[in-house]
Amino acid sequence: MRFADLCEAPTATMDYLALIKAYPRWVIEQVPRISTASAAAQQRFLNVVDVLYDNRCELYLNSPWPLEVAVDHCEIADIVRTRSRLSQLRQIAEAESVAIS
């Protein structure tokens, strides 16, 4: 799914909760630098990450920038928590891929 379709559209946390029942693995493509997205899209992105993290779903972000640049400073106060959660999701994925090997 493209970032614009997921975060620029009028979606809510309940929508994400419904989607994870059918899709435990997510790929979000064309992720911009978060600071360049609208305030509403920034908040929706944070909500998506929270829902996926809380439900231990797999998340793959496709962006022309490294994670640290894509999830840069923005107006949303919770961005620090989101960066931390994305880092933890990365560590979980790396640990699981090592365990599978």
VEXKOL-8799 format. One record per residue: residue in one letter; x, y, z of N, C-alpha, C in turn; chain. Coordinates in Angstrom, 1 decimal. Example, Ala and Ser with C-alpha at 12.3 -4.5 7.8 and 13.67 -1.06 7.14 Angstrom:
REM VEXKOL-8799
A/13.2/-5.7/7.8/12.3/-4.5/7.8/13.2/-3.3/7.8/A;
S/12.8/-2.2/7.1/13.7/-1.1/7.1/12.9/0.0/7.9/A;
END
This chain:
REM VEXKOL-8799
M/0.8/-1.2/0.0/0.0/0.0/0.0/0.9/1.2/0.0/A;
R/0.5/2.2/-0.7/1.3/3.5/-0.8/1.0/4.3/0.5/A;
F/2.0/5.1/0.9/1.8/6.0/2.1/0.6/6.9/1.8/A;
A/0.5/7.5/0.6/-0.6/8.4/0.3/-1.9/7.8/0.5/A;
D/-2.1/6.5/0.0/-3.4/5.8/0.2/-3.7/5.5/1.6/A;
L/-2.7/5.3/2.4/-2.9/4.9/3.8/-3.0/6.1/4.7/A;
C/-2.2/7.1/4.5/-2.1/8.2/5.5/-2.7/9.5/5.0/A;
E/-2.8/9.7/3.8/-3.4/11.0/3.3/-4.9/10.8/3.2/A;
A/-5.4/9.6/3.1/-6.8/9.3/3.0/-7.4/9.5/4.4/A;
P/-8.7/9.7/4.5/-9.3/9.9/5.9/-9.6/8.5/6.5/A;
T/-8.5/8.0/7.1/-8.6/6.7/7.8/-8.4/6.9/9.3/A;
A/-8.8/5.9/10.1/-8.8/6.0/11.5/-8.1/4.7/12.1/A;
T/-7.8/4.8/13.3/-7.2/3.6/14.0/-8.1/2.4/13.9/A;
M/-9.4/2.5/13.9/-10.2/1.4/13.8/-10.1/0.7/12.4/A;
D/-9.8/1.5/11.4/-9.6/1.0/10.0/-8.3/0.1/10.0/A;
Y/-7.3/0.6/10.7/-6.0/-0.2/10.8/-6.2/-1.5/11.5/A;
L/-7.0/-1.4/12.6/-7.2/-2.6/13.4/-8.0/-3.6/12.6/A;
A/-8.9/-3.2/11.8/-9.7/-4.1/10.9/-8.7/-4.7/9.9/A;
L/-7.8/-3.9/9.3/-6.9/-4.4/8.3/-5.9/-5.5/8.8/A;
I/-5.5/-5.3/10.0/-4.4/-6.2/10.5/-5.0/-7.6/10.7/A;
K/-6.3/-7.7/10.9/-6.9/-9.1/11.0/-6.7/-9.9/9.7/A;
A/-6.7/-9.2/8.6/-6.5/-9.9/7.3/-5.1/-9.8/6.8/A;
Y/-4.3/-8.8/7.3/-3.0/-8.6/6.8/-2.0/-8.4/8.0/A;
P/-1.3/-9.5/8.4/-0.4/-9.4/9.5/1.0/-8.8/9.1/A;
R/1.2/-8.8/7.7/2.5/-8.3/7.2/2.1/-7.1/6.3/A;
W/2.8/-6.0/6.6/2.5/-4.7/5.9/3.7/-4.2/5.1/A;
V/3.5/-3.7/3.9/4.5/-3.0/3.2/3.9/-1.6/2.8/A;
I/4.5/-0.6/3.3/4.1/0.8/3.0/5.1/1.4/2.1/A;
E/4.7/1.7/0.9/5.6/2.2/-0.2/5.5/3.7/-0.3/A;
Q/6.6/4.2/-0.9/6.6/5.7/-1.2/6.5/6.5/0.1/A;
V/7.2/6.1/1.1/7.1/6.9/2.4/8.0/8.1/2.2/A;
P/7.4/9.3/2.3/8.1/10.5/2.2/8.8/10.8/3.5/A;
R/9.6/11.9/3.5/10.1/12.4/4.8/8.8/12.8/5.5/A;
I/8.6/12.3/6.7/7.4/12.5/7.4/7.1/14.0/7.6/A;
S/8.1/14.8/7.8/8.0/16.3/8.0/7.4/17.0/6.8/A;
T/7.4/16.3/5.6/6.8/17.0/4.5/5.4/16.6/4.2/A;
A/4.9/15.6/5.0/3.5/15.2/4.9/2.6/16.2/5.7/A;
S/1.3/16.2/5.4/0.4/17.0/6.1/0.4/16.6/7.6/A;
A/-0.1/17.4/8.4/-0.2/17.1/9.9/-1.1/15.9/10.1/A;
A/-2.2/15.8/9.3/-3.1/14.7/9.5/-2.4/13.4/9.0/A;
A/-1.7/13.4/7.9/-1.0/12.2/7.5/0.1/11.8/8.5/A;
Q/0.8/12.8/9.1/1.8/12.5/10.1/1.2/11.7/11.2/A;
Q/0.0/12.2/11.7/-0.6/11.6/12.8/-1.1/10.2/12.4/A;
R/-1.7/10.0/11.2/-2.1/8.7/10.8/-0.9/7.7/10.7/A;
F/0.2/8.2/10.3/1.4/7.3/10.2/1.8/6.9/11.6/A;
L/1.8/7.8/12.5/2.1/7.4/13.9/1.1/6.4/14.4/A;
N/-0.2/6.6/14.1/-1.3/5.6/14.5/-1.1/4.3/13.9/A;
V/-0.7/4.2/12.6/-0.4/3.0/11.9/0.7/2.2/12.6/A;
V/1.8/2.9/12.9/2.9/2.3/13.6/2.5/1.8/14.9/A;
D/1.8/2.6/15.7/1.3/2.1/17.0/0.5/0.8/16.9/A;
V/-0.4/0.8/16.0/-1.3/-0.4/15.9/-0.5/-1.6/15.4/A;
L/0.4/-1.4/14.5/1.2/-2.5/14.0/2.2/-3.0/15.1/A;
Y/2.7/-2.1/15.8/3.7/-2.4/16.9/2.9/-3.2/18.0/A;
D/1.8/-2.7/18.5/1.0/-3.3/19.5/0.5/-4.7/19.2/A;
N/0.3/-4.9/17.9/-0.2/-6.2/17.4/0.9/-7.1/16.8/A;
R/2.2/-6.6/17.0/3.4/-7.4/16.6/3.3/-7.8/15.1/A;
C/2.8/-6.9/14.3/2.8/-7.2/12.8/4.1/-6.9/12.2/A;
E/4.4/-7.5/11.1/5.6/-7.2/10.3/5.3/-5.9/9.5/A;
L/6.3/-5.0/9.5/6.2/-3.8/8.7/7.4/-3.6/7.9/A;
Y/7.2/-3.3/6.6/8.3/-3.0/5.7/8.0/-1.6/5.1/A;
L/9.0/-0.7/5.3/8.8/0.7/4.7/9.7/0.8/3.5/A;
N/9.1/1.3/2.4/9.8/1.6/1.2/9.9/3.1/1.1/A;
S/11.1/3.6/1.1/11.3/5.1/1.0/12.7/5.3/0.3/A;
P/12.7/6.5/-0.4/14.0/6.8/-1.0/15.1/7.2/0.1/A;
W/14.7/7.4/1.3/15.5/7.8/2.4/15.7/6.7/3.4/A;
P/16.9/6.7/4.1/17.0/5.8/5.2/16.0/6.1/6.3/A;
L/15.7/5.2/7.1/14.6/5.3/8.2/14.9/6.6/9.0/A;
E/16.1/6.8/9.4/16.4/8.0/10.3/16.1/9.3/9.6/A;
V/16.2/9.3/8.3/15.9/10.6/7.5/14.4/10.6/7.2/A;
A/13.8/9.5/6.8/12.3/9.5/6.5/11.5/9.9/7.7/A;
V/11.9/9.4/8.9/11.1/9.7/10.1/11.9/10.8/10.8/A;
D/11.9/11.9/10.2/12.7/13.0/10.8/11.8/13.8/11.7/A;
H/12.3/15.0/12.1/11.5/15.8/13.0/10.3/16.4/12.3/A;
C/9.2/16.3/13.0/8.0/16.9/12.5/7.2/17.5/13.7/A;
E/6.1/18.0/13.4/5.3/18.8/14.4/4.7/17.9/15.5/A;
I/4.6/16.6/15.2/3.9/15.7/16.1/4.8/15.4/17.3/A;
A/4.3/15.5/18.5/5.2/15.3/19.7/5.5/13.8/19.9/A;
D/4.7/12.9/19.4/5.0/11.5/19.6/5.9/10.9/18.6/A;
I/6.6/11.7/17.8/7.5/11.1/16.8/8.6/10.4/17.4/A;
V/9.1/10.8/18.6/10.2/10.1/19.3/9.8/8.7/19.6/A;
R/8.6/8.5/20.1/8.1/7.2/20.4/8.0/6.3/19.1/A;
T/7.5/7.0/18.1/7.4/6.2/16.8/8.7/5.8/16.3/A;
R/9.7/6.7/16.4/11.1/6.3/15.9/11.6/5.1/16.8/A;
S/11.3/5.1/18.1/11.7/4.0/18.9/11.0/2.7/18.6/A;
R/9.7/2.8/18.3/8.9/1.6/17.9/9.4/1.1/16.6/A;
L/9.7/1.9/15.6/10.2/1.5/14.4/11.6/0.8/14.5/A;
S/12.4/1.3/15.4/13.7/0.7/15.7/13.5/-0.7/16.3/A;
Q/12.5/-0.8/17.3/12.3/-2.1/17.9/11.7/-3.1/16.9/A;
L/10.8/-2.6/16.0/10.3/-3.5/15.0/11.4/-4.0/14.1/A;
R/12.4/-3.2/13.8/13.5/-3.6/13.0/14.3/-4.6/13.7/A;
Q/14.6/-4.4/15.0/15.3/-5.4/15.8/14.6/-6.7/15.9/A;
I/13.3/-6.7/16.1/12.6/-7.9/16.2/12.7/-8.7/14.8/A;
A/12.5/-8.0/13.7/12.6/-8.6/12.4/14.0/-9.2/12.2/A;
E/15.1/-8.5/12.6/16.4/-9.0/12.4/16.6/-10.2/13.3/A;
A/16.1/-10.2/14.5/16.3/-11.3/15.4/15.6/-12.6/14.9/A;
E/14.4/-12.3/14.3/13.6/-13.5/13.8/14.2/-14.0/12.5/A;
S/14.8/-13.1/11.7/15.4/-13.6/10.5/16.7/-14.4/10.8/A;
V/17.4/-14.0/11.9/18.6/-14.7/12.3/18.2/-16.1/12.9/A;
A/17.1/-16.1/13.6/16.6/-17.3/14.2/16.2/-18.3/13.2/A;
I/15.6/-17.8/12.1/15.1/-18.7/11.0/16.2/-19.3/10.2/A;
S/17.3/-18.6/10.0/18.4/-19.0/9.2/19.0/-20.3/9.6/A;
END
